């Protein structure tokens, strides 16, 4: 999916997803959105920018919009179950070539400005990656301990 399907104009308050045709524009929007948001603001810029760039080059991302404003971003990798399990356990950081396709989706970057956006993005990512085992490692900014993994095995129907 290079671009989401065109749909009727979103109504006020309605959420929609979008990818940018120009990868540099997408990377710029991702950096602008995430640069002041923890835990992303504390990451080493070069490595994080490279990760975002990889997500965007692969087309494994989307932005969530509400009322014409970006309110969320998710970027992922598709890989084997072996790589996904080792990755979320902190044992490896896979190479770009290992993130192109596979039966598992690992959310690498996930930011949402509200619970509504979080749920919307998680559902939409599962629809796009239908029949994949979905891994969403979590880091919190409110003193809760990080979760090494949250695995969602519910199979979502493929979008038409």
Backbone as JSON, one array per atom type, in Angstrom:
{
  "sequence": "XXXXXXXXXXXXXXXXXXXXXXXXXXXXXXXXXXXXXXXXXXXXXXXXXXXXXXXXXXXXXXXXXXXXXXXXXXXXXXXXXXXXXXXXXXXXXXXXXXXXXXXXXXXXXXXXXXXXXXXXXXXXXXXXXXXXXXXXXXXXXXXXXXXXXXXXXXXXXXXX",
  "N": [[0.85, -1.18, 0.0], [1.01, 1.89, -1.12], [-0.16, 4.39, -1.02], [-2.88, 5.44, 0.98], [-6.24, 4.38, 0.34], [-8.27, 6.59, -1.49], [-10.75, 8.48, 0.04], [-14.0, 9.77, 0.94], [-14.12, 13.2, 1.92], [-12.95, 13.81, 5.18], [-15.04, 14.1, 8.02], [-15.65, 16.66, 10.51], [-13.6, 16.17, 13.3], [-13.23, 13.51, 12.69], [-11.04, 10.71, 12.21], [-8.31, 10.04, 10.0], [-6.02, 8.38, 7.73], [-2.78, 8.87, 6.24], [-0.2, 8.77, 3.8], [2.77, 10.31, 2.6], [3.67, 11.33, -0.69], [6.26, 12.16, -1.26], [9.16, 11.02, 0.13], [10.98, 12.5, 1.67], [9.48, 14.62, 2.59], [7.7, 13.21, 4.2], [9.51, 12.22, 6.13], [10.37, 14.63, 7.25], [7.96, 15.57, 8.41], [7.58, 13.52, 10.3], [9.83, 13.83, 11.98], [9.36, 16.46, 12.89], [6.97, 16.04, 14.31], [7.73, 14.22, 16.33], [10.01, 15.16, 17.66], [9.94, 16.56, 20.12], [8.75, 14.86, 21.86], [8.72, 12.53, 24.4], [9.43, 9.03, 24.49], [11.05, 9.62, 22.34], [12.4, 12.1, 21.98], [14.67, 11.84, 23.51], [16.24, 10.01, 22.2], [19.16, 9.08, 20.27], [19.81, 11.17, 17.62], [20.78, 10.57, 14.94], [20.62, 7.74, 14.66], [17.89, 7.33, 15.21], [16.66, 8.9, 13.21], [17.53, 7.48, 10.98], [16.15, 5.09, 11.4], [13.46, 5.97, 11.19], [13.59, 6.84, 8.52], [14.01, 4.4, 7.21], [11.56, 3.07, 7.75], [9.84, 4.7, 6.31], [10.89, 4.58, 3.68], [10.36, 1.88, 3.12], [7.64, 2.01, 3.03], [6.23, 1.36, 5.22], [4.49, 2.73, 7.15], [2.27, 5.23, 8.51], [0.61, 8.4, 8.84], [-1.65, 9.79, 11.17], [-4.45, 11.79, 10.85], [-6.47, 14.47, 12.05], [-8.97, 16.73, 11.7], [-7.39, 18.09, 9.78], [-4.87, 18.18, 10.96], [-1.83, 16.63, 12.03], [-2.02, 13.96, 14.2], [-0.93, 11.65, 15.0], [1.44, 8.93, 14.52], [2.64, 5.97, 13.07], [5.12, 3.6, 12.56], [6.54, 0.71, 11.11], [8.02, -2.63, 10.92], [8.26, -5.49, 8.85], [8.82, -8.85, 9.45], [10.48, -12.03, 10.16], [9.21, -14.43, 12.55], [11.16, -15.29, 14.33], [13.08, -13.21, 14.24], [11.44, -11.07, 15.12], [10.76, -11.88, 17.76], [13.33, -11.97, 18.98], [14.05, -9.32, 18.66], [12.1, -7.75, 20.14], [12.74, -8.7, 22.61], [15.05, -7.45, 23.07], [17.41, -8.45, 22.15], [18.51, -8.11, 19.64], [19.02, -5.83, 16.89], [17.56, -5.61, 14.05], [18.74, -5.79, 10.61], [18.08, -3.62, 7.8], [17.33, -5.14, 5.52], [16.19, -7.35, 6.71], [13.74, -6.49, 7.47], [11.84, -6.16, 5.56], [9.75, -7.91, 4.72], [7.49, -10.43, 5.95], [5.87, -12.71, 8.28], [5.32, -11.34, 10.59], [4.62, -8.26, 12.22], [6.33, -5.58, 13.53], [5.93, -2.89, 15.56], [7.78, -0.1, 15.3], [7.9, 2.6, 15.78], [5.61, 4.49, 17.48], [3.24, 6.84, 18.01], [0.7, 8.67, 19.51], [-1.69, 11.22, 19.99], [-3.86, 10.94, 21.63], [-6.0, 8.65, 23.44], [-8.01, 7.75, 21.76], [-6.82, 8.04, 19.24], [-4.71, 6.25, 19.54], [-6.04, 3.74, 19.67], [-7.33, 3.77, 17.17], [-5.1, 3.86, 15.39], [-3.79, 1.44, 16.02], [-5.74, -0.44, 15.24], [-5.97, 0.18, 12.5], [-3.36, -0.34, 11.58], [-3.3, -3.09, 12.02], [-5.23, -3.87, 10.15], [-3.98, -3.15, 7.72], [-1.79, -4.8, 7.83], [-2.83, -7.41, 7.62], [-3.44, -10.69, 8.85], [-0.99, -10.95, 10.1], [1.21, -11.49, 12.85], [1.23, -9.24, 15.41], [3.45, -7.07, 16.98], [3.89, -4.83, 19.58], [6.07, -3.11, 21.18], [6.34, -1.28, 24.23], [7.04, 1.89, 25.63], [6.67, 4.0, 28.33], [5.82, 7.34, 29.41], [5.05, 8.08, 31.89], [6.2, 7.09, 34.25], [5.53, 4.39, 34.43], [6.69, 1.03, 34.13], [8.5, -0.05, 31.21], [7.1, -2.15, 28.69], [8.27, -5.12, 27.42], [7.02, -6.34, 25.35], [3.94, -6.43, 23.61], [1.75, -8.54, 22.3], [-0.4, -8.9, 19.66], [-2.54, -11.11, 18.48], [-4.87, -11.35, 17.13], [-6.48, -11.88, 14.14], [-6.93, -9.71, 11.52], [-9.33, -8.79, 9.06], [-8.42, -8.55, 5.61], [-8.08, -5.42, 3.97], [-10.35, -4.03, 1.55]],
  "CA": [[0.0, 0.0, 0.0], [1.83, 3.09, -1.21], [-1.01, 5.5, -0.59], [-4.18, 4.92, 1.41], [-7.33, 4.58, -0.61], [-8.92, 7.9, -1.39], [-12.11, 8.36, 0.55], [-14.71, 11.04, 1.05], [-13.48, 14.14, 2.85], [-13.23, 13.49, 6.58], [-15.92, 15.01, 8.76], [-15.01, 17.27, 11.68], [-13.28, 15.25, 14.39], [-12.99, 12.15, 12.19], [-9.64, 10.35, 12.0], [-7.97, 9.46, 8.71], [-4.59, 8.1, 7.6], [-2.17, 9.37, 5.02], [1.23, 8.71, 3.53], [3.2, 11.37, 1.69], [4.33, 10.84, -1.9], [7.67, 12.5, -1.17], [9.67, 10.47, 1.39], [11.64, 13.55, 2.47], [8.4, 15.35, 3.27], [7.23, 12.33, 5.28], [10.52, 12.22, 7.19], [10.3, 15.94, 7.91], [6.78, 15.6, 9.28], [7.81, 12.6, 11.42], [10.77, 14.48, 12.91], [8.67, 17.6, 13.52], [5.98, 15.52, 15.25], [8.29, 13.42, 17.43], [11.24, 15.71, 18.24], [9.76, 17.05, 21.49], [7.93, 13.87, 22.54], [9.47, 11.4, 24.99], [10.87, 8.84, 24.67], [11.76, 9.92, 21.09], [13.25, 13.28, 22.14], [15.92, 11.43, 24.16], [16.98, 9.09, 21.34], [20.23, 9.64, 19.45], [19.13, 11.61, 16.41], [21.19, 9.87, 13.73], [20.06, 6.39, 14.63], [16.43, 7.42, 15.14], [16.32, 9.4, 11.87], [17.74, 6.36, 10.06], [15.03, 4.16, 11.61], [12.28, 6.58, 10.55], [13.81, 6.82, 7.08], [13.78, 3.03, 6.76], [10.12, 2.82, 7.8], [9.22, 5.47, 5.24], [11.33, 3.99, 2.4], [9.65, 0.61, 2.92], [6.19, 2.23, 2.97], [5.7, 0.76, 6.44], [4.15, 3.82, 8.06], [1.24, 6.2, 8.14], [0.29, 9.47, 9.77], [-3.07, 9.92, 11.46], [-4.89, 13.18, 10.79], [-7.78, 14.85, 12.59], [-9.23, 18.15, 11.39], [-6.28, 18.65, 9.01], [-3.63, 18.21, 11.74], [-1.25, 15.33, 12.35], [-2.23, 13.62, 15.6], [-0.3, 10.38, 15.31], [2.34, 8.31, 13.56], [3.1, 4.61, 13.34], [6.05, 3.03, 11.59], [6.75, -0.69, 11.49], [8.83, -3.52, 10.1], [7.72, -6.85, 8.64], [9.96, -9.74, 9.6], [10.19, -13.39, 10.6], [8.88, -14.54, 13.98], [12.43, -15.4, 15.06], [13.64, -11.86, 14.36], [10.53, -10.28, 15.95], [10.91, -12.3, 19.16], [14.64, -11.52, 19.46], [14.04, -7.86, 18.64], [11.37, -7.19, 21.27], [13.43, -9.12, 23.83], [16.24, -6.61, 23.19], [18.6, -9.22, 21.8], [19.04, -7.72, 18.33], [18.44, -4.72, 16.14], [17.71, -6.22, 12.72], [19.16, -5.02, 9.44], [17.0, -3.17, 6.91], [16.92, -6.25, 4.65], [15.4, -8.29, 7.5], [12.51, -5.81, 7.87], [11.06, -5.9, 4.35], [8.53, -8.72, 4.66], [7.44, -11.56, 6.85], [4.57, -12.93, 8.89], [5.19, -10.55, 11.82], [4.76, -6.81, 12.14], [6.83, -5.0, 14.78], [5.79, -1.43, 15.59], [9.05, 0.5, 15.68], [7.61, 3.96, 16.25], [4.17, 4.65, 17.67], [2.9, 8.02, 18.8], [-0.69, 9.11, 19.35], [-1.97, 12.32, 20.9], [-4.98, 10.62, 22.51], [-6.36, 7.22, 23.47], [-8.79, 7.5, 20.54], [-5.86, 7.9, 18.14], [-3.99, 5.01, 19.8], [-6.9, 2.61, 19.27], [-7.51, 3.89, 15.72], [-3.87, 3.47, 14.71], [-3.56, 0.01, 16.22], [-6.69, -1.16, 14.37], [-5.64, 0.42, 11.09], [-2.12, -1.07, 11.31], [-3.65, -4.51, 11.92], [-5.92, -4.06, 8.88], [-2.98, -3.07, 6.66], [-0.93, -5.98, 8.0], [-3.76, -8.52, 7.9], [-2.89, -12.03, 9.03], [0.33, -10.89, 10.72], [1.34, -11.41, 14.3], [1.6, -7.84, 15.62], [4.2, -6.8, 18.2], [3.99, -3.4, 19.88], [6.81, -2.83, 22.42], [5.86, -0.01, 24.78], [7.75, 2.7, 26.61], [5.73, 4.99, 28.85], [6.44, 8.55, 29.93], [4.44, 8.41, 33.18], [6.85, 6.29, 35.28], [5.23, 2.96, 34.36], [7.81, 0.32, 33.5], [8.32, -0.41, 29.8], [6.73, -3.54, 28.39], [9.1, -5.61, 26.33], [6.19, -6.65, 24.2], [2.52, -6.7, 23.65], [1.51, -9.25, 21.05], [-1.79, -8.97, 19.27], [-2.63, -12.2, 17.51], [-6.15, -11.35, 16.45], [-6.32, -11.7, 12.71], [-7.86, -8.7, 10.98], [-9.61, -9.05, 7.64], [-7.7, -7.71, 4.68], [-8.91, -4.33, 3.47], [-10.73, -4.18, 0.14]],
  "C": [[0.89, 1.23, 0.0], [1.1, 4.33, -0.76], [-2.31, 4.91, -0.1], [-5.22, 5.21, 0.35], [-7.95, 5.94, -0.4], [-10.35, 7.68, -0.91], [-12.74, 9.74, 0.59], [-14.0, 11.92, 2.07], [-13.93, 13.83, 4.28], [-14.12, 14.56, 7.2], [-15.16, 15.57, 9.96], [-14.82, 16.24, 12.78], [-12.96, 13.84, 13.95], [-11.5, 11.92, 11.95], [-9.45, 9.75, 10.61], [-6.47, 9.22, 8.67], [-4.09, 8.6, 6.26], [-0.69, 9.04, 5.0], [1.56, 9.83, 2.56], [3.91, 10.76, 0.49], [5.84, 11.05, -1.84], [8.21, 11.97, 0.17], [10.38, 11.5, 2.27], [10.61, 14.37, 3.23], [7.88, 14.51, 4.44], [8.22, 12.32, 6.44], [10.51, 13.54, 7.96], [9.12, 16.04, 8.85], [6.97, 14.69, 10.5], [8.74, 13.24, 12.45], [10.1, 15.63, 13.63], [7.67, 17.13, 14.58], [6.63, 14.94, 16.5], [9.45, 14.07, 18.18], [11.12, 16.17, 19.69], [8.98, 16.06, 22.36], [8.82, 12.75, 23.1], [8.74, 10.11, 24.67], [11.7, 9.26, 23.46], [12.73, 11.08, 21.22], [14.6, 12.92, 22.76], [16.76, 10.48, 23.31], [18.12, 9.83, 20.63], [19.65, 9.94, 18.08], [19.49, 10.79, 15.18], [20.56, 8.5, 13.6], [18.54, 6.42, 14.49], [15.98, 7.9, 13.77], [16.49, 8.29, 10.84], [16.6, 5.34, 10.18], [13.76, 4.7, 10.96], [12.41, 6.53, 9.04], [13.57, 5.43, 6.5], [12.29, 2.68, 6.72], [9.45, 3.48, 6.59], [9.62, 4.91, 3.87], [10.6, 2.69, 2.09], [8.16, 0.82, 2.72], [5.49, 1.63, 4.16], [5.4, 1.84, 7.48], [2.85, 4.47, 7.61], [1.12, 7.24, 9.23], [-1.21, 9.44, 9.98], [-3.39, 11.41, 11.54], [-6.26, 13.33, 11.44], [-7.92, 16.36, 12.35], [-8.03, 18.82, 10.72], [-4.95, 18.7, 9.73], [-3.15, 16.79, 12.0], [-1.39, 15.09, 13.84], [-1.62, 12.27, 15.97], [0.57, 9.89, 14.17], [2.59, 6.89, 14.01], [4.0, 4.18, 12.2], [6.41, 1.63, 12.05], [7.74, -1.38, 10.57], [8.08, -4.84, 9.97], [8.91, -7.79, 8.65], [9.5, -11.14, 10.01], [9.84, -13.38, 12.09], [10.15, -14.6, 14.82], [13.04, -14.02, 15.28], [12.77, -11.0, 15.27], [10.71, -10.61, 17.43], [12.25, -11.82, 19.74], [14.69, -10.0, 19.59], [13.34, -7.3, 19.87], [11.95, -7.63, 22.61], [14.71, -8.31, 24.04], [17.52, -7.31, 22.81], [19.24, -8.8, 20.49], [18.36, -6.46, 17.82], [18.62, -5.13, 14.68], [18.13, -5.23, 11.63], [17.94, -4.66, 8.6], [16.45, -4.33, 6.09], [16.06, -7.28, 5.39], [14.04, -7.73, 7.9], [11.56, -5.57, 6.7], [9.74, -6.65, 4.3], [8.64, -9.88, 5.63], [6.09, -11.65, 7.51], [4.33, -12.13, 10.17], [5.39, -9.07, 11.52], [5.22, -6.32, 13.51], [6.7, -3.48, 14.66], [7.09, -0.87, 16.13], [8.85, 1.87, 16.31], [6.1, 4.1, 16.33], [3.94, 5.86, 18.55], [1.47, 8.42, 18.48], [-0.97, 10.17, 20.39], [-3.16, 12.08, 21.81], [-5.22, 9.11, 22.48], [-7.14, 6.85, 22.21], [-7.86, 7.26, 19.35], [-5.08, 6.6, 18.3], [-4.78, 3.82, 19.29], [-7.08, 2.61, 17.75], [-6.28, 3.4, 14.97], [-3.6, 1.98, 14.84], [-4.48, -0.81, 15.32], [-6.3, -1.03, 12.9], [-4.36, -0.33, 10.7], [-2.4, -2.57, 11.18], [-4.37, -4.79, 10.61], [-4.92, -4.08, 7.72], [-2.09, -4.3, 6.66], [-1.75, -7.2, 8.37], [-3.0, -9.84, 7.94], [-1.45, -12.05, 9.54], [0.19, -10.97, 12.23], [1.91, -10.03, 14.58], [2.26, -7.67, 16.99], [4.27, -5.29, 18.39], [4.72, -3.24, 21.22], [6.41, -1.45, 22.91], [6.82, 0.6, 25.77], [6.78, 3.78, 27.04], [6.48, 6.2, 29.38], [5.9, 8.94, 31.31], [4.92, 7.49, 34.31], [6.41, 4.83, 35.35], [6.42, 2.27, 33.72], [7.47, -0.03, 32.04], [7.88, -1.87, 29.71], [7.61, -3.99, 27.24], [8.26, -5.93, 25.11], [4.73, -6.75, 24.57], [2.23, -7.35, 22.3], [0.02, -9.34, 20.82], [-1.9, -10.02, 18.18], [-3.97, -12.25, 16.79], [-5.93, -11.06, 14.96], [-7.38, -10.73, 12.22], [-8.12, -9.03, 9.52], [-8.83, -8.08, 6.77], [-8.62, -6.65, 4.12], [-9.22, -4.54, 1.98], [-10.69, -2.86, -0.57]]
}
